[in-house]
Amino acid sequence: MFTRIQYAATVLLMAVGFAGLSASYGDGSFPPTMDSKARDQVLEWVIETVSAKYVDPEMAQKLADLVAARWQDGAYAGLDDTEDFLYAIEQDLRSVSNDKHVGLWVERPEDALADDLDYTPADENYVAHLHRTNFGYKRVEILPGNIAYLRIDEFAHSELGGPATVAVMNAIGHASTVIIDLRWNGGGAGMVGTVAGYFFTEPTLLNAGWDRDTGKTAQVWTPEYLPGPTLADVPLYVLISGQTFSAAEAFAYSLKHLGRATVVGTRSKGGAHGVSFYRLMLENMAVAMMVPTWKPVNPVTGGSWEGVGVAPDIEATVGTALEVAYNVAVDGLLETAADDETRSRLSWAREEFTASQHPTVLSSTLLQEYTGAYGNRSFVAGEDNVLFYQPESGSRYMLSPLGNDEFKVEGFEGRRFRFERDERGKIYRVLSLKADGTSATHERSTVQPAAPLAPG
């Protein structure tokens, strides 16, 4: 049986943030130690839960048999430290399944949620976390050349992240190209389908998945309607890394195989299964377990990224992926540019972006080489080794170095200055440049000291 749904909040969740195993408990009184009776209770519960719930029934039996065998062999005897005990079970389960979504941790009884409330609007800690982190939207920026850059570090629950998502996607709605950065995204919940929906003209099937609890297969579609401009015809690049996991991988994998995005970076972590949460209430603590209960089946590949990760279309290191994607994007825009002026502006934009990735630092000595009068305009030194352009009348303008004696005028799109040197290396004139390719030359008339300007 198939059910058509949008991306549900429980489909794929973050691998980080589950782990109570490394949490700090303040005064050190929690968690208490676990005696042999409590350990036996936990082991029986783990075996029963994994056997009945883990998404792959054959693997579920292997996991249950492994824990039972390790228990019989005394591997868990003497592990009085609760966190060490749970960690040992977790590592045993992962050693066979290679499933990074398997996890166990301990909670205070008063903090334990009902099993179906984790990472939902009813989870107060999760809601507070989303408010602190802007619902996962770490950075939204229009890079030179009208290329939108969107860094998403988490996909929020659909009931909570909707307004922020609409605002962000509308903010980049008129970009020429979009780069979505998922290099540090550990997963999340329901906004995958919403964000993806802006890149299609109609509802699109992203994944299908089988849920062991219900025995049903659900289809994961993008929404039928999204407010704001569509980005369906805009080139899309998705950045990934070995830290990209779970729901973030779902986004990259789905759009890659639908032919809608070019993926740039390194192979991702490899966690495709959706999870459910289960808890065992003991006398003075709660033991929580995250169990994969749902597995996706991509409609294009017939498989998923479980255990293997998402392979990039273009390989690039974590540190260079953005620059690589940007340059590929500009190359694509140059190929389709309608005229020489557009091509000139794109080349100009590339220079500015490259300079931002490899910033030039001005020393006071170098700064003095630029200061002085050039016809009816002057260049003067400000505080913190900053160069300013001072026209004959009016306000002065801050200049940012692009390298090779070239500066952009902050606040003025398409305006730069390039200082030129004679055969002795002395600056003797400045070129006033515009993005359309035109320029004007101004000979140097006087040299003035680089005395700091008063603020303002």
VOPAGU-2260 file (C-alpha; in pm, 1 decimal, decimal comma):
REM VOPAGU-2260
SITE   aa  ch    i         X         Y         Z
SITE  MET   A    0       0,0       0,0       0,0
SITE  PHE   A    1     132,4     346,0     -91,4
SITE  THR   A    2      52,6     666,2      93,5
SITE  ARG   A    3     142,3    1003,3     -60,1
SITE  ILE   A    4     287,6    1234,0     205,1
SITE  GLN   A    5     514,2    1533,1     231,3
SITE  TYR   A    6     840,2    1489,5     418,9
SITE  ALA   A    7     731,6    1376,7     764,9
SITE  ALA   A    8     906,8    1506,5    1074,1
SITE  THR   A    9    1010,9    1159,0    1182,5
SITE  VAL   A   10    1162,6    1043,2     854,3
SITE  LEU   A   11    1527,4    1130,8     908,1
SITE  LEU   A   12    1684,4    1283,3    1214,8
SITE  MET   A   13    2018,5    1420,2    1315,8
SITE  ALA   A   14    2293,1    1194,4    1441,3
SITE  VAL   A   15    2424,6    1471,1    1660,8
SITE  GLY   A   16    2207,1    1583,1    1946,2
SITE  PHE   A   17    2080,8    1233,5    2018,8
SITE  ALA   A   18    2377,1    1146,2    2227,8
SITE  GLY   A   19    2312,1    1191,0    2593,5
SITE  LEU   A   20    2619,6     979,6    2645,9
SITE  SER   A   21    2853,1    1276,5    2644,1
SITE  ALA   A   22    2619,1    1516,6    2821,1
SITE  SER   A   23    2716,8    1710,4    3130,1
SITE  TYR   A   24    2501,9    1656,5    3437,1
SITE  GLY   A   25    2624,5    1941,7    3652,5
SITE  ASP   A   26    2682,3    1811,6    4004,3
SITE  GLY   A   27    2791,9    1465,1    3889,5
SITE  SER   A   28    2509,2    1285,9    4069,4
SITE  PHE   A   29    2345,2    1180,6    3746,8
SITE  PRO   A   30    2337,3     934,2    3593,7
SITE  PRO   A   31    2354,5     689,9    3882,6
SITE  THR   A   32    2540,8     363,3    3844,1
SITE  MET   A   33    2360,9      61,3    3704,3
SITE  ASP   A   34    2356,8    -260,9    3903,2
SITE  SER   A   35    2333,3    -608,3    3753,2
SITE  LYS   A   36    1955,2    -623,6    3788,7
SITE  ALA   A   37    1909,8    -297,8    3598,1
SITE  ARG   A   38    2159,6    -408,2    3333,0
SITE  ASP   A   39    1962,2    -729,4    3279,8
SITE  GLN   A   40    1643,0    -526,1    3237,4
SITE  VAL   A   41    1807,1    -303,8    2979,4
SITE  LEU   A   42    1956,0    -594,3    2784,7
SITE  GLU   A   43    1624,5    -780,4    2771,8
SITE  TRP   A   44    1454,2    -460,1    2651,8
SITE  VAL   A   45    1721,2    -390,1    2388,4
SITE  ILE   A   46    1700,7    -743,1    2248,2
SITE  GLU   A   47    1321,0    -736,0    2238,4
SITE  THR   A   48    1299,8    -384,9    2086,4
SITE  VAL   A   49    1567,2    -431,5    1822,1
SITE  SER   A   50    1427,0    -768,9    1721,0
SITE  ALA   A   51    1076,4    -628,9    1676,3
SITE  LYS   A   52    1150,5    -281,4    1541,4
SITE  TYR   A   53    1475,4    -261,7    1343,6
SITE  VAL   A   54    1393,9    -187,9     979,3
SITE  ASP   A   55    1560,0    -497,5     829,1
SITE  PRO   A   56    1407,5    -807,6     995,0
SITE  GLU   A   57    1705,2   -1026,9     904,0
SITE  MET   A   58    1953,1    -777,2    1043,8
SITE  ALA   A   59    1726,8    -724,7    1343,7
SITE  GLN   A   60    1765,5   -1090,5    1437,7
SITE  LYS   A   61    2143,1   -1072,6    1393,9
SITE  LEU   A   62    2158,8    -773,5    1626,1
SITE  ALA   A   63    1940,4    -937,6    1887,7
SITE  ASP   A   64    2149,8   -1255,7    1870,4
SITE  LEU   A   65    2472,2   -1056,3    1902,0
SITE  VAL   A   66    2362,2    -873,7    2215,7
SITE  ALA   A   67    2230,2   -1197,5    2365,5
SITE  ALA   A   68    2559,3   -1375,8    2294,3
SITE  ARG   A   69    2766,3   -1089,1    2433,7
SITE  TRP   A   70    2546,4   -1086,2    2744,5
SITE  GLN   A   71    2589,0   -1460,9    2794,5
SITE  ASP   A   72    2965,6   -1427,5    2749,6
SITE  GLY   A   73    2979,8   -1169,5    3028,8
SITE  ALA   A   74    3085,6    -880,2    2805,7
SITE  TYR   A   75    2860,8    -639,1    2994,8
SITE  ALA   A   76    2929,4    -770,8    3345,2
SITE  GLY   A   77    3090,0    -518,7    3572,6
SITE  LEU   A   78    2994,4    -219,3    3358,3
SITE  ASP   A   79    2845,2     -30,4    3650,4
SITE  ASP   A   80    2897,0     306,8    3482,6
SITE  THR   A   81    2568,0     366,5    3301,5
SITE  GLU   A   82    2714,6     559,4    3010,1
SITE  ASP   A   83    2991,6     304,5    2953,9
SITE  PHE   A   84    2736,8      24,1    2959,9
SITE  LEU   A   85    2505,2     186,6    2705,9
SITE  TYR   A   86    2796,3     285,7    2486,1
SITE  ALA   A   87    2917,3     -76,7    2481,1
SITE  ILE   A   88    2576,5    -195,6    2361,3
SITE  GLU   A   89    2558,1      80,1    2101,1
SITE  GLN   A   90    2899,2      -5,8    1959,6
SITE  ASP   A   91    2811,4    -375,7    1942,6
SITE  LEU   A   92    2494,2    -295,3    1748,5
SITE  ARG   A   93    2680,6     -67,4    1509,6
SITE  SER   A   94    2963,4    -316,0    1458,9
SITE  VAL   A   95    2728,7    -554,9    1279,8
SITE  SER   A   96    2474,8    -320,9    1122,3
SITE  ASN   A   97    2712,9     -35,3    1031,4
SITE  ASP   A   98    2405,8     176,8    1095,6
SITE  LYS   A   99    2501,1     519,8    1228,9
SITE  HIS   A  100    2142,1     592,5    1329,6
SITE  VAL   A  101    2150,7     334,9    1611,7
SITE  GLY   A  102    2198,3     500,8    1949,2
SITE  LEU   A  103    2142,4     460,9    2324,3
SITE  TRP   A  104    2161,5     720,9    2601,0
SITE  VAL   A  105    2034,0     794,6    2949,7
SITE  GLU   A  106    1791,6    1065,5    3058,0
SITE  ARG   A  107    1657,1    1200,5    3382,6
SITE  PRO   A  108    1308,4    1056,1    3443,0
SITE  GLU   A  109    1151,1    1401,7    3457,0
SITE  ASP   A  110    1305,0    1490,6    3120,1
SITE  ALA   A  111    1198,7    1179,2    2933,6
SITE  LEU   A  112     946,6    1243,9    2657,9
SITE  ALA   A  113     682,2    1015,0    2522,4
SITE  ASP   A  114     838,2     809,9    2244,4
SITE  ASP   A  115     659,4     993,0    1962,5
SITE  LEU   A  116     736,3    1349,2    2079,8
SITE  ASP   A  117    1111,0    1376,8    2016,8
SITE  TYR   A  118    1200,5    1652,6    1771,4
SITE  THR   A  119     840,8    1773,8    1744,0
SITE  PRO   A  120     669,3    2097,3    1856,4
SITE  ALA   A  121     600,3    1920,4    2187,8
SITE  ASP   A  122     974,9    1887,0    2255,2
SITE  GLU   A  123    1054,0    2210,9    2441,4
SITE  ASN   A  124    1430,0    2164,6    2423,2
SITE  TYR   A  125    1413,4    2106,5    2048,7
SITE  VAL   A  126    1195,8    2413,9    1995,0
SITE  ALA   A  127    1438,4    2626,4    2197,8
SITE  HIS   A  128    1727,9    2483,9    1997,7
SITE  LEU   A  129    1564,0    2581,4    1667,9
SITE  HIS   A  130    1504,3    2934,4    1794,3
SITE  ARG   A  131    1870,5    2966,9    1892,6
SITE  THR   A  132    1993,2    2837,8    1556,9
SITE  ASN   A  133    1755,2    3023,1    1322,6
SITE  PHE   A  134    1586,8    2694,0    1229,0
SITE  GLY   A  135    1910,1    2567,1    1078,1
SITE  TYR   A  136    1967,8    2857,8     838,8
SITE  LYS   A  137    2322,4    2955,2     925,8
SITE  ARG   A  138    2399,8    3194,5     641,6
SITE  VAL   A  139    2204,8    3351,3     356,5
SITE  GLU   A  140    2400,6    3566,1     113,4
SITE  ILE   A  141    2404,2    3689,3    -244,8
SITE  LEU   A  142    2757,8    3636,0    -371,1
SITE  PRO   A  143    2911,0    3846,6    -651,5
SITE  GLY   A  144    2738,8    3768,8    -980,2
SITE  ASN   A  145    2392,7    3725,6    -821,5
SITE  ILE   A  146    2478,7    3374,8    -704,0
SITE  ALA   A  147    2283,9    3285,0    -391,2
SITE  TYR   A  148    2465,6    3104,1    -110,6
SITE  LEU   A  149    2254,6    2926,2     148,2
SITE  ARG   A  150    2418,6    2738,2     433,3
SITE  ILE   A  151    2176,8    2500,9     606,8
SITE  ASP   A  152    2313,9    2322,4     913,0
SITE  GLU   A  153    1988,6    2142,4    1000,6
SITE  PHE   A  154    1648,6    2073,0     846,6
SITE  ALA   A  155    1382,3    2177,2    1096,8
SITE  HIS   A  156    1046,7    2014,1    1171,8
SITE  SER   A  157     795,4    2122,1     908,1
SITE  GLU   A  158     551,8    2270,4    1162,4
SITE  LEU   A  159     826,7    2485,1    1312,9
SITE  GLY   A  160    1059,0    2576,6    1026,3
SITE  GLY   A  161     803,8    2669,4     761,4
SITE  PRO   A  162     796,1    3050,5     802,9
SITE  ALA   A  163    1175,8    3075,1     821,0
SITE  THR   A  164    1210,7    2854,2     514,2
SITE  VAL   A  165     968,0    3062,5     309,5
SITE  ALA   A  166    1148,0    3382,7     414,0
SITE  VAL   A  167    1488,7    3242,3     321,9
SITE  MET   A  168    1379,9    3099,1     -12,3
SITE  ASN   A  169    1205,6    3422,9    -105,5
SITE  ALA   A  170    1520,0    3617,2     -15,0
SITE  ILE   A  171    1714,3    3424,2    -281,5
SITE  GLY   A  172    1421,6    3395,3    -521,8
SITE  HIS   A  173    1576,1    3608,8    -796,1
SITE  ALA   A  174    1926,3    3461,5    -795,3
SITE  SER   A  175    2091,4    3351,6   -1118,4
SITE  THR   A  176    2234,9    3039,1    -952,5
SITE  VAL   A  177    2194,2    2882,7    -608,8
SITE  ILE   A  178    2457,6    2708,2    -396,5
SITE  ILE   A  179    2320,2    2517,6     -95,5
SITE  ASP   A  180    2586,8    2427,9     156,9
SITE  LEU   A  181    2518,3    2107,2     352,9
SITE  ARG   A  182    2880,0    2036,9     450,4
SITE  TRP   A  183    2801,7    2068,0     822,5
SITE  ASN   A  184    2440,9    1948,4     814,4
SITE  GLY   A  185    2384,8    1643,9    1034,3
SITE  GLY   A  186    2025,6    1588,9     926,3
SITE  GLY   A  187    1693,7    1696,8    1069,5
SITE  ALA   A  188    1329,6    1655,4     991,8
SITE  GLY   A  189    1058,5    1780,8     758,9
SITE  MET   A  190    1191,9    2081,5     566,3
SITE  VAL   A  191    1380,4    1872,9     307,3
SITE  GLY   A  192    1078,8    1847,6      81,5
SITE  THR   A  193     985,7    2213,2     128,1
SITE  VAL   A  194    1328,5    2347,3      33,0
SITE  ALA   A  195    1350,8    2102,3    -257,6
SITE  GLY   A  196    1008,1    2208,3    -378,1
SITE  TYR   A  197    1131,5    2552,4    -477,5
SITE  PHE   A  198    1348,3    2389,6    -745,1
SITE  PHE   A  199    1062,3    2215,8    -926,7
SITE  THR   A  200     762,8    2344,7   -1118,9
SITE  GLU   A  201     526,7    2076,6    -989,7
SITE  PRO   A  202     503,4    1821,3    -707,3
SITE  THR   A  203     793,2    1580,5    -746,6
SITE  LEU   A  204     854,0    1238,8    -594,6
SITE  LEU   A  205    1179,3    1251,4    -397,6
SITE  ASN   A  206    1177,7     911,6    -227,6
SITE  ALA   A  207     961,0     625,1    -122,6
SITE  GLY   A  208    1016,7     432,8     196,6
SITE  TRP   A  209     902,7     126,4     382,2
SITE  ASP   A  210     816,6     149,8     751,7
SITE  ARG   A  211     847,4    -171,5     950,4
SITE  ASP   A  212     611,4     -54,3    1225,5
SITE  THR   A  213     321,1      -3,7     987,2
SITE  GLY   A  214     428,5    -231,5     703,3
SITE  LYS   A  215     335,6      49,8     462,7
SITE  THR   A  216     533,0     230,2     197,4
SITE  ALA   A  217     508,8     607,9     198,1
SITE  GLN   A  218     597,7     831,1     -94,1
SITE  VAL   A  219     783,9    1150,9     -16,6
SITE  TRP   A  220     672,9    1439,2    -240,8
SITE  THR   A  221     752,5    1806,4    -262,1
SITE  PRO   A  222     455,6    2032,4    -174,9
SITE  GLU   A  223     193,3    2124,0    -431,4
SITE  TYR   A  224     222,8    2494,6    -347,6
SITE  LEU   A  225     497,6    2714,6    -205,8
SITE  PRO   A  226     472,8    3093,2    -163,4
SITE  GLY   A  227     715,6    3309,1    -355,9
SITE  PRO   A  228     912,0    3283,5    -679,3
SITE  THR   A  229    1014,9    2948,0    -816,1
SITE  LEU   A  230    1378,8    2854,0    -870,0
SITE  ALA   A  231    1290,8    2568,0   -1102,3
SITE  ASP   A  232    1500,4    2699,1   -1391,6
SITE  VAL   A  233    1795,5    2816,8   -1182,9
SITE  PRO   A  234    2117,2    2607,8   -1175,3
SITE  LEU   A  235    2161,6    2443,1    -835,3
SITE  TYR   A  236    2479,1    2321,2    -665,9
SITE  VAL   A  237    2480,6    2128,2    -337,4
SITE  LEU   A  238    2792,8    2109,2    -120,7
SITE  ILE   A  239    2852,4    1796,2      90,0
SITE  SER   A  240    3125,9    1648,4     308,1
SITE  GLY   A  241    3194,4    1352,1     531,1
SITE  GLN   A  242    2991,2    1532,6     797,2
SITE  THR   A  243    2678,7    1554,1     579,0
SITE  PHE   A  244    2432,6    1300,8     719,5
SITE  SER   A  245    2078,8    1168,2     717,5
SITE  ALA   A  246    1817,8    1420,1     596,1
SITE  ALA   A  247    2092,8    1633,6     440,6
SITE  GLU   A  248    2200,2    1329,7     240,1
SITE  ALA   A  249    1838,2    1272,5     139,1
SITE  PHE   A  250    1828,2    1621,4      -9,2
SITE  ALA   A  251    2156,1    1584,2    -199,0
SITE  TYR   A  252    2087,6    1227,3    -316,7
SITE  SER   A  253    1732,7    1297,5    -435,9
SITE  LEU   A  254    1813,4    1613,8    -629,1
SITE  LYS   A  255    2128,4    1464,9    -775,4
SITE  HIS   A  256    1952,3    1160,4    -918,4
SITE  LEU   A  257    1657,1    1365,4   -1040,5
SITE  GLY   A  258    1911,4    1558,8   -1243,9
SITE  ARG   A  259    1821,1    1878,7   -1062,6
SITE  ALA   A  260    2145,3    1951,3    -873,3
SITE  THR   A  261    2518,9    1916,8    -917,9
SITE  VAL   A  262    2675,3    1781,4    -598,2
SITE  VAL   A  263    3019,6    1913,5    -505,3
SITE  GLY   A  264    3252,7    1800,8    -227,0
SITE  THR   A  265    3348,5    1469,4     -67,7
SITE  ARG   A  266    3143,6    1152,9     -13,5
SITE  SER   A  267    2890,3    1195,8     265,9
SITE  LYS   A  268    2856,1     993,9     585,8
SITE  GLY   A  269    2603,0     732,0     474,2
SITE  GLY   A  270    2293,3     727,2     695,3
SITE  ALA   A  271    1963,4     681,7     512,1
SITE  HIS   A  272    1733,5     514,8     764,1
SITE  GLY   A  273    1456,8     698,1     940,4
SITE  VAL   A  274    1423,4     641,6    1313,7
SITE  SER   A  275    1182,3     594,8    1599,7
SITE  PHE   A  276    1251,3     649,5    1967,5
SITE  TYR   A  277    1187,1     402,6    2249,9
SITE  ARG   A  278    1236,7     437,0    2626,4
SITE  LEU   A  279    1269,6     206,8    2921,7
SITE  MET   A  280    1176,4     369,2    3252,9
SITE  LEU   A  281    1385,4     246,1    3543,4
SITE  GLU   A  282    1355,3     346,2    3906,9
SITE  ASN   A  283    1589,9     644,7    3889,8
SITE  MET   A  284    1659,4     701,8    3521,6
SITE  ALA   A  285    1524,8     650,7    3171,0
SITE  VAL   A  286    1716,2     464,3    2901,0
SITE  ALA   A  287    1640,2     590,5    2549,6
SITE  MET   A  288    1715,4     409,4    2225,7
SITE  MET   A  289    1701,5     534,3    1869,1
SITE  VAL   A  290    1611,6     251,8    1631,0
SITE  PRO   A  291    1600,7     274,8    1250,8
SITE  THR   A  292    1251,4     168,7    1147,9
SITE  TRP   A  293    1217,7     322,6     800,2
SITE  LYS   A  294    1427,1     282,2     485,6
SITE  PRO   A  295    1408,5     495,3     171,3
SITE  VAL   A  296    1394,8     363,4    -181,9
SITE  ASN   A  297    1488,3     621,8    -441,4
SITE  PRO   A  298    1253,6     616,9    -742,3
SITE  VAL   A  299    1542,3     667,5    -985,2
SITE  THR   A  300    1813,4     437,5    -846,2
SITE  GLY   A  301    1597,6     184,3    -664,0
SITE  GLY   A  302    1839,5     209,0    -370,3
SITE  SER   A  303    1967,0     460,0    -117,0
SITE  TRP   A  304    2280,7     605,1      39,1
SITE  GLU   A  305    2273,1     381,5     348,5
SITE  GLY   A  306    2625,5     273,0     439,2
SITE  VAL   A  307    2780,7     421,3     124,2
SITE  GLY   A  308    2699,5     792,0     136,8
SITE  VAL   A  309    2627,6    1030,3    -147,9
SITE  ALA   A  310    2900,6    1047,3    -411,1
SITE  PRO   A  311    2973,6    1397,4    -541,1
SITE  ASP   A  312    2949,9    1481,8    -910,1
SITE  ILE   A  313    3253,6    1706,0    -867,2
SITE  GLU   A  314    3510,9    1616,5    -603,9
SITE  ALA   A  315    3650,5    1895,8    -389,3
SITE  THR   A  316    3793,5    1916,2     -39,5
SITE  VAL   A  317    3584,7    2050,2     245,6
SITE  GLY   A  318    3781,6    2372,9     241,9
SITE  THR   A  319    3758,5    2434,9    -134,1
SITE  ALA   A  320    3409,4    2306,1    -220,8
SITE  LEU   A  321    3244,8    2649,1    -216,7
SITE  GLU   A  322    3509,5    2806,2    -437,3
SITE  VAL   A  323    3497,0    2511,6    -678,3
SITE  ALA   A  324    3117,2    2523,8    -701,3
SITE  TYR   A  325    3118,0    2900,2    -746,8
SITE  ASN   A  326    3366,5    2883,9   -1033,4
SITE  VAL   A  327    3175,0    2603,6   -1205,1
SITE  ALA   A  328    2858,5    2811,5   -1163,7
SITE  VAL   A  329    3019,4    3119,4   -1318,0
SITE  ASP   A  330    3152,6    2909,1   -1606,2
SITE  GLY   A  331    2797,7    2793,8   -1671,6
SITE  LEU   A  332    2660,3    3148,4   -1661,4
SITE  LEU   A  333    2935,2    3267,1   -1896,7
SITE  GLU   A  334    2838,8    2998,5   -2147,8
SITE  THR   A  335    2480,8    3124,0   -2159,4
SITE  ALA   A  336    2556,7    3497,2   -2130,5
SITE  ALA   A  337    2373,3    3701,0   -2390,1
SITE  ASP   A  338    2635,5    3971,4   -2452,3
SITE  ASP   A  339    2985,3    4096,0   -2380,0
SITE  GLU   A  340    2873,6    4326,7   -2099,4
SITE  THR   A  341    2714,5    4036,3   -1911,2
SITE  ARG   A  342    3029,8    3832,0   -1956,0
SITE  SER   A  343    3239,2    4125,1   -1833,1
SITE  ARG   A  344    3025,4    4161,2   -1521,2
SITE  LEU   A  345    3049,6    3789,1   -1447,5
SITE  SER   A  346    3427,8    3792,3   -1481,5
SITE  TRP   A  347    3436,7    4097,3   -1257,5
SITE  ALA   A  348    3218,7    3914,9   -1001,6
SITE  ARG   A  349    3449,0    3611,5   -1007,8
SITE  GLU   A  350    3747,1    3832,6    -926,3
SITE  GLU   A  351    3566,2    3978,6    -625,4
SITE  PHE   A  352    3460,9    3638,9    -496,8
SITE  THR   A  353    3810,5    3494,3    -539,1
SITE  ALA   A  354    3953,0    3789,5    -346,8
SITE  SER   A  355    3705,0    3725,4     -63,8
SITE  GLN   A  356    3827,6    3366,0     -38,0
SITE  HIS   A  357    4193,0    3473,3     -33,4
SITE  PRO   A  358    4190,0    3808,4     147,0
SITE  THR   A  359    4475,2    4055,2     105,8
SITE  VAL   A  360    4608,4    4217,4     423,3
SITE  LEU   A  361    4746,8    4569,3     386,3
SITE  SER   A  362    5049,8    4666,8     589,6
SITE  SER   A  363    5097,3    5030,1     690,7
SITE  THR   A  364    5399,4    5046,0     459,8
SITE  LEU   A  365    5203,2    4924,3     158,2
SITE  LEU   A  366    4914,7    5153,9     246,5
SITE  GLN   A  367    5142,1    5457,2     222,7
SITE  GLU   A  368    5227,4    5365,7    -135,8
SITE  TYR   A  369    4868,0    5430,7    -243,2
SITE  THR   A  370    4793,3    5750,0     -49,2
SITE  GLY   A  371    4802,4    6082,9    -227,8
SITE  ALA   A  372    4620,2    6299,5    -479,3
SITE  TYR   A  373    4538,2    6181,9    -829,6
SITE  GLY   A  374    4392,0    6479,1   -1011,2
SITE  ASN   A  375    4077,3    6589,1    -828,4
SITE  ARG   A  376    4054,2    6276,2    -614,8
SITE  SER   A  377    4257,6    6154,1    -318,8
SITE  PHE   A  378    4327,8    5828,5    -141,7
SITE  VAL   A  379    4391,5    5852,5     231,2
SITE  ALA   A  380    4470,8    5610,2     509,8
SITE  GLY   A  381    4221,6    5537,5     783,5
SITE  GLU   A  382    4240,9    5343,1    1107,0
SITE  ASP   A  383    4334,0    4974,7    1107,7
SITE  ASN   A  384    4524,5    4999,6     778,5
SITE  VAL   A  385    4216,4    5077,9     570,7
SITE  LEU   A  386    4235,2    5279,4     250,1
SITE  PHE   A  387    3965,4    5536,3     169,4
SITE  TYR   A  388    3873,1    5709,4    -152,0
SITE  GLN   A  389    3804,8    6081,2    -104,2
SITE  PRO   A  390    3644,0    6262,6    -400,2
SITE  GLU   A  391    3683,8    6636,8    -441,1
SITE  SER   A  392    3362,5    6690,6    -246,4
SITE  GLY   A  393    3133,2    6469,4     -43,6
SITE  SER   A  394    3185,8    6162,2     171,0
SITE  ARG   A  395    3480,4    5931,0     161,1
SITE  TYR   A  396    3439,4    5564,0      66,4
SITE  MET   A  397    3606,8    5258,9     212,1
SITE  LEU   A  398    3811,7    5045,8     -26,9
SITE  SER   A  399    3864,7    4671,9       8,9
SITE  PRO   A  400    4176,2    4512,2    -144,9
SITE  LEU   A  401    4131,5    4257,5    -420,8
SITE  GLY   A  402    4502,7    4194,5    -468,1
SITE  ASN   A  403    4746,0    4308,6    -735,9
SITE  ASP   A  404    4699,6    4677,4    -641,0
SITE  GLU   A  405    4326,4    4663,4    -711,8
SITE  PHE   A  406    4046,1    4773,0    -476,6
SITE  LYS   A  407    3668,9    4762,5    -483,6
SITE  VAL   A  408    3458,3    5052,0    -355,2
SITE  GLU   A  409    3238,2    4926,5     -73,7
SITE  GLY   A  410    2874,4    5015,9    -126,5
SITE  PHE   A  411    2915,2    5081,8    -499,3
SITE  GLU   A  412    2834,0    4790,7    -724,0
SITE  GLY   A  413    3060,5    4781,0   -1026,6
SITE  ARG   A  414    3323,8    5036,1    -923,7
SITE  ARG   A  415    3695,4    4973,8    -859,4
SITE  PHE   A  416    4034,4    5138,2    -859,4
SITE  ARG   A  417    4354,5    4984,8    -989,3
SITE  PHE   A  418    4687,2    5147,4    -906,1
SITE  GLU   A  419    4961,2    5114,5   -1167,1
SITE  ARG   A  420    5337,1    5109,3   -1112,3
SITE  ASP   A  421    5625,1    5229,5   -1327,3
SITE  GLU   A  422    5939,0    5031,1   -1412,3
SITE  ARG   A  423    6082,5    5117,8   -1069,8
SITE  GLY   A  424    5776,4    4979,5    -892,1
SITE  LYS   A  425    5645,6    5323,4    -791,7
SITE  ILE   A  426    5273,9    5397,1    -820,7
SITE  TYR   A  427    5224,1    5678,2   -1069,0
SITE  ARG   A  428    4857,8    5661,7   -1164,6
SITE  VAL   A  429    4521,2    5504,6   -1084,7
SITE  LEU   A  430    4259,3    5361,4   -1316,2
SITE  SER   A  431    3892,5    5411,0   -1230,8
SITE  LEU   A  432    3720,5    5091,1   -1349,4
SITE  LYS   A  433    3358,0    5001,8   -1413,5
SITE  ALA   A  434    3203,0    4658,3   -1448,1
SITE  ASP   A  435    3094,3    4724,5   -1805,6
SITE  GLY   A  436    3460,9    4737,8   -1906,8
SITE  THR   A  437    3502,4    5115,1   -1930,5
SITE  SER   A  438    3776,9    5300,6   -1741,7
SITE  ALA   A  439    3935,8    5640,4   -1681,9
SITE  THR   A  440    4299,7    5722,6   -1598,6
SITE  HIS   A  441    4413,1    5965,5   -1328,1
SITE  GLU   A  442    4778,9    6062,8   -1297,2
SITE  ARG   A  443    4930,3    6096,3    -954,0
SITE  SER   A  444    4993,7    6460,0    -859,7
SITE  THR   A  445    5105,4    6453,0    -495,1
SITE  VAL   A  446    5202,5    6206,7    -224,9
SITE  GLN   A  447    5067,7    6253,6     123,8
SITE  PRO   A  448    5148,0    6073,1     448,4
SITE  ALA   A  449    4925,5    5790,2     560,9
SITE  ALA   A  450    4805,3    5969,1     871,8
SITE  PRO   A  451    4495,2    5804,2    1016,9
SITE  LEU   A  452    4165,2    5977,6     949,2
SITE  ALA   A  453    3932,4    6063,5    1229,9
SITE  PRO   A  454    3652,1    5809,9    1261,4
SITE  GLY   A  455    3335,9    5888,1    1067,5
